[in-house]
């Protein structure tokens, strides 16, 4: 049987949680990923996964850094898409 502690004083602020209160409507990681895939599909985009060598990845990051110096944000995926459009899909 637990003994009642009537000697220790309560600390101020104990019992209150910090930050935004939970709403109970939080999505699971699987639900967030499902929504992301649905949005990408609706935009006509497809997920592709591949590996690059360390040199290729470094060159890609340098390309993104160079292109983003004076423009909006560009992700690595955006850079790969741009390179594919410029090199493989241009009309000859």
C-alpha positions as YAML, in Angstrom:
chain: A
units: angstrom
residues:
- id: 1
  name: UNK
  ca: [0.00, 0.00, 0.00]
- id: 2
  name: UNK
  ca: [1.37, 3.43, -0.98]
- id: 3
  name: UNK
  ca: [1.87, 5.90, 1.81]
- id: 4
  name: UNK
  ca: [0.51, 9.40, 1.46]
- id: 5
  name: UNK
  ca: [3.27, 11.99, 1.42]
- id: 6
  name: UNK
  ca: [2.03, 14.95, 3.45]
- id: 7
  name: UNK
  ca: [5.50, 16.35, 4.15]
- id: 8
  name: UNK
  ca: [6.85, 17.21, 0.68]
- id: 9
  name: UNK
  ca: [5.73, 20.52, -0.78]
- id: 10
  name: UNK
  ca: [4.44, 20.73, -4.36]
- id: 11
  name: UNK
  ca: [6.78, 22.41, -6.82]
- id: 12
  name: UNK
  ca: [5.35, 25.39, -8.66]
- id: 13
  name: UNK
  ca: [4.38, 24.57, -12.23]
- id: 14
  name: UNK
  ca: [4.39, 20.80, -11.71]
- id: 15
  name: UNK
  ca: [1.46, 19.15, -13.39]
- id: 16
  name: UNK
  ca: [1.29, 21.63, -16.23]
- id: 17
  name: UNK
  ca: [2.57, 20.51, -19.58]
- id: 18
  name: UNK
  ca: [4.69, 22.80, -21.69]
- id: 19
  name: UNK
  ca: [3.91, 23.64, -25.28]
- id: 20
  name: UNK
  ca: [0.81, 23.41, -27.36]
- id: 21
  name: UNK
  ca: [-1.95, 21.33, -25.80]
- id: 22
  name: UNK
  ca: [-2.80, 18.09, -27.63]
- id: 23
  name: UNK
  ca: [-5.98, 18.14, -29.71]
- id: 24
  name: UNK
  ca: [-6.31, 14.39, -30.10]
- id: 25
  name: UNK
  ca: [-6.38, 14.75, -33.90]
- id: 26
  name: UNK
  ca: [-2.70, 14.05, -34.57]
- id: 27
  name: UNK
  ca: [-1.95, 11.98, -37.68]
- id: 28
  name: UNK
  ca: [0.23, 8.92, -37.50]
- id: 29
  name: UNK
  ca: [3.42, 8.91, -39.59]
- id: 30
  name: UNK
  ca: [1.76, 6.40, -41.94]
- id: 31
  name: UNK
  ca: [-1.22, 8.72, -42.45]
- id: 32
  name: UNK
  ca: [1.06, 11.70, -43.16]
- id: 33
  name: UNK
  ca: [3.06, 9.66, -45.70]
- id: 34
  name: UNK
  ca: [-0.14, 8.40, -47.35]
- id: 35
  name: UNK
  ca: [-1.34, 12.01, -47.72]
- id: 36
  name: UNK
  ca: [2.05, 13.06, -49.16]
- id: 37
  name: UNK
  ca: [1.93, 10.25, -51.73]
- id: 38
  name: UNK
  ca: [-1.65, 11.13, -52.69]
- id: 39
  name: UNK
  ca: [-0.72, 14.80, -53.14]
- id: 40
  name: UNK
  ca: [2.30, 13.90, -55.29]
- id: 41
  name: UNK
  ca: [0.18, 11.56, -57.41]
- id: 42
  name: UNK
  ca: [-2.46, 14.27, -57.88]
- id: 43
  name: UNK
  ca: [0.31, 16.62, -59.06]
- id: 44
  name: UNK
  ca: [1.49, 14.00, -61.57]
- id: 45
  name: UNK
  ca: [4.70, 13.23, -59.68]
- id: 46
  name: UNK
  ca: [6.19, 9.81, -58.99]
- id: 47
  name: UNK
  ca: [8.64, 8.72, -56.30]
- id: 48
  name: UNK
  ca: [11.92, 7.24, -57.52]
- id: 49
  name: UNK
  ca: [14.63, 5.94, -55.22]
- id: 50
  name: UNK
  ca: [18.27, 5.49, -56.25]
- id: 51
  name: UNK
  ca: [21.81, 5.69, -54.92]
- id: 52
  name: UNK
  ca: [24.51, 8.15, -55.98]
- id: 53
  name: UNK
  ca: [28.23, 7.95, -55.49]
- id: 54
  name: UNK
  ca: [29.69, 10.36, -52.96]
- id: 55
  name: UNK
  ca: [31.15, 12.47, -55.79]
- id: 56
  name: UNK
  ca: [27.81, 12.60, -57.63]
- id: 57
  name: UNK
  ca: [25.94, 13.58, -54.45]
- id: 58
  name: UNK
  ca: [28.52, 16.28, -53.71]
- id: 59
  name: UNK
  ca: [28.21, 17.65, -57.25]
- id: 60
  name: UNK
  ca: [24.41, 17.64, -56.97]
- id: 61
  name: UNK
  ca: [24.53, 19.54, -53.66]
- id: 62
  name: UNK
  ca: [26.94, 22.08, -55.20]
- id: 63
  name: UNK
  ca: [24.55, 22.51, -58.16]
- id: 64
  name: UNK
  ca: [21.63, 23.14, -55.79]
- id: 65
  name: UNK
  ca: [23.68, 25.60, -53.74]
- id: 66
  name: UNK
  ca: [24.76, 27.46, -56.90]
- id: 67
  name: UNK
  ca: [21.21, 27.62, -58.30]
- id: 68
  name: UNK
  ca: [19.66, 28.68, -54.97]
- id: 69
  name: UNK
  ca: [22.11, 31.52, -54.36]
- id: 70
  name: UNK
  ca: [19.75, 34.06, -55.88]
- id: 71
  name: UNK
  ca: [16.47, 32.17, -56.34]
- id: 72
  name: UNK
  ca: [13.89, 30.29, -54.29]
- id: 73
  name: UNK
  ca: [14.59, 27.04, -52.46]
- id: 74
  name: UNK
  ca: [15.41, 23.99, -54.55]
- id: 75
  name: UNK
  ca: [15.44, 20.44, -53.20]
- id: 76
  name: UNK
  ca: [17.74, 17.70, -54.44]
- id: 77
  name: UNK
  ca: [14.71, 16.12, -56.13]
- id: 78
  name: UNK
  ca: [13.94, 19.40, -57.88]
- id: 79
  name: UNK
  ca: [17.55, 19.53, -59.10]
- id: 80
  name: UNK
  ca: [17.43, 15.97, -60.46]
- id: 81
  name: UNK
  ca: [14.15, 16.75, -62.24]
- id: 82
  name: UNK
  ca: [15.59, 19.90, -63.75]
- id: 83
  name: UNK
  ca: [18.70, 18.09, -64.97]
- id: 84
  name: UNK
  ca: [16.57, 15.33, -66.53]
- id: 85
  name: UNK
  ca: [14.34, 17.88, -68.25]
- id: 86
  name: UNK
  ca: [17.34, 19.84, -69.53]
- id: 87
  name: UNK
  ca: [19.35, 16.82, -70.71]
- id: 88
  name: UNK
  ca: [16.89, 14.11, -71.64]
- id: 89
  name: UNK
  ca: [13.64, 15.79, -72.54]
- id: 90
  name: UNK
  ca: [14.71, 18.83, -74.54]
- id: 91
  name: UNK
  ca: [13.75, 18.93, -78.17]
- id: 92
  name: UNK
  ca: [16.63, 18.40, -80.57]
...
